[in-house]
Amino acid sequence: MKKLTFLFLAFIILPILLSQKCMAAPPVALSDAEVVSHKTWEVWFHVNYKDMDDQEGYKVPTVEVIYGILPRVELSLEATYIIEKTHGDRVDGIDSIATQAKVLVLEEGKSYPQVALALQYEVPTDEQKEGLDWSGNLWAPAISMQKHFGKLLFITQVKYYIDDKWRYGADVFYLINERFTLLSEIYADDFVHSEDKDELNFRLGFKYQFMEKAKVFFAAGRSLLTAKDNRPEFETNGGIMFEF
């Protein structure tokens, strides 16, 4: 069942990758206030590794496809294949499927930031990663803001996975030149009605545009709090993005 699901997703997504131009903005955890241009595609292909006290997780890969369906409006689809190792036990399969609509509400001005609103719908799989768990579906509204200060870009976002957790934080991007950007991030996950411990994590990384419509990216970090349970001792995210 897991192999069939993975092949089905690959059958849908790979033709898009080969013929056309996300919910997140890898390699950071938060999303910016940008919206894909009308009738433009973006495809993000990335892998994530997370090492926690009692578990290792490999998202190999996550594929995000975004389309500018209207001026100032984008729709996106995300699917993740994950490998989890807990105390020697291994589980692998589709981790979740999510879709999101994002609207550019306000463009950046000299004295005010750019603002975007988004609404995400996510369906996870069961514990054995063998099928979708519709009872665990999540709605997640979010607001993102960003402002340029010379070569610096400051981004902040607040996102609420309803009845599950809050995610919020801030990113700082520094433009070295037209192709190379350094980035840093501090973000928090505050869990609701859960035994998971609240997180405060950081990442450092870069984005490099090696072609006019393609870039690579990478970031790594860890928990700023005592790393235990679900708090990462180390996490990374890296991959490639194409526009069409």
N, C-alpha and C positions, 0 to 999 in steps of 0.2 A: 504493500500500500504506500509506504514512504517513497519507494523508488518511482512508483507510478505518479505520485503527486509531484515529485521533483521533475520528472520528465515532462509532465504536463505544463509546469511553470516555465521550464526551459523552452518548450515548443512555442509558448506565447511570447516570451521575452526576447529570445535570441533574434527572431526576425526584425524586431524593433531595433535592436542593437546594430544589426547589419544594414538597415535601410533608412534610418532616421537620425535629429538633434537629441527638489525632493523634500521629501518631507523634512529631511534634515539637511545640513550643509556639511558633509564629511570634509575633514576628519574631526570636526568638533561635534559636540552633542547637541548644541542649541541650533536653532534655525534663524536665518537672517530675515530682513524685511524686503528682500528682492523677490520679484515675480518674473517668471520666464516670459519673454516677448511673445506677442500673439503669433500663432501658427509656427512656433519654434519648439523643438524637442531638446531635452537634456537627458542624458543617461549616465547614471553613477553606478560604478561597479567597484565595490570595496569589501575588504575583509577586516574583521575585528577580533582581537584577542583580549580576554579578561581573566586574570588570575586572582582568585579569591582564597580565603583561608581554607575552605573545604571543597572548592570546586574550580574547575577550569572550563572556560567557554570559548569556542571558536565559531565565529559567524563567517562561514566560507561557502558562498559569498552572501552579501546583501546586494540586491539589484534594485535601483530606484529609477523609475521612468517618469518624466514630467512633461506635460504639454501645455502650452499657452493657448487655452481654449477660447479666451476672449481677451481684449485689451485689459490689462491689469488683473486678470484672473488666470490661475493655473490649476490644473488637476494632476495628481500624481498617484502612482501605484508603487508599492514596495513589497518585496518578498525576501525572506531570509532563510537560509539553510544553516543549521547550527549543530555543533558537536559539543556535548557536555560530558565532563568527566567528574564524577563525585565518588570519593573513597574507592577508587578502582573500578567503579561501574561506569559504563559508557552508554549514552543515549544520543541518537542523532536523527535528524529529519527536519522538516519545515518547522521553523520556530513561530512564525506569524505572517499574516498578510494584512496590509494596511492600505487605505486610500485616504487622500486628503484634498481638500479644496482650500486655496489660499487667495486672498484678495488684497491688492495694494490699496490702502485707504487714503494715505497721504504721502505725497512725494517730498523728499528732503528739501528744505529751504535754508536760507542763511542762518536763521535763528531757531529753527525747529527740526526735529528728526523725521526720518521716513518711518511710516507705520504700516504694518500689515497684520491682518487677522486671518486665522486659519482654523479649520475644523477637521480633525482626523478621526477615522473609524478603523479600529484594529481588531482583528480576530486571531487569537492565539491558537496553538494546537494543544492536545492533551499532554500529560506528563511523559508518555512514551513517544510523542511526536509522530503519531500514526494517523491522526485525523484532526480536523478543525474542531475547536471547542467553542461553539457558538454561545454557550452560557457564560463564557469569560470575556465576551466582547467589550470593548472600551471605546467611549467617546472622549476626545481630547481637544477642547478649544484652547487657543493660544493667541497671544499678542506679542509681536516682535517690533523692536525699534532700533534704528541705527542712525549714526551721525558721523560725518567725516570731519576731521580736524587736521588739515594738511595731509601728510602721508599716513596718518592714523585713521582707522575706522573702528568705531566703538559700537558694539552690538549687545543688546540685552533682550531676553525673552522670558516670559512667564507662561507655563503650560500646565494644565490640570487634566490628568488622566482620571476621569470622574470616578470617585469612590476607590481610587487606587493610590495615586501619589501626585505630588506637586513637583515640577521641575522648573528651575529658574537659575539665572546666572548671568555672566557677562563675558564677552570675547573682545580681544583687542587684536586687530590686524595691522601690520606695518608693511607698507609698500617699499621694497628695496629698489625695484625698477618695474618696468611694464610687465615683466614676466614672473618675477619672483616675489612672494609675499611670506613674511613670517607671521605666526599667530600664537596667541596664548588664550587660555580659557580657564575660568573657575565656574563650576556649576554644582548645584545641590539637588538631591532627590529626597523629598520628605514624604514618607510612606503613610498612608491612611488605612486604619483598620488592618494593620499588618504587623507581623513580628519582625519584618526586615528592619535593620538599623538605618537611620537616616544617613545620607552620604554627603560629603563635601569633597569634591575631586578637582584636580587640575590637569591640563594638557598643554604641551608645547609642540609646535610643529611648523609646517610650511605648505605652500601651494606653489607649483611651478607650471607655467603655461608653455609647453614645449612645441605646440602647434597653435595656429590661429584659433581653432575651435576644439582644443583638447588640453587637458592639464592633468598632472599627477599631484597627489597630496599624501601627507603622512603626519601623524601626531602621536605622542605617547605621554602617559602620565600615571597618576596613582591617587590614592585617597590622602587628603590632608589630615584626616582624623586617624585614630588607631585602626590599622587595617585588620579587620576581622569579619567573620560571617560574610555578608554580601558586599562589604566594602573592598574595593580592588587594591591589591598589593601592587598590581601593574596592569595597565591596559594600553592597547595600541589600536590605531585605525589607519588604514592606507588603501589607496586605490587609484582609479583613473576616471575621468569624466569627459564625455563627448557632447558637442552641440551639433544640431542639424537644422 
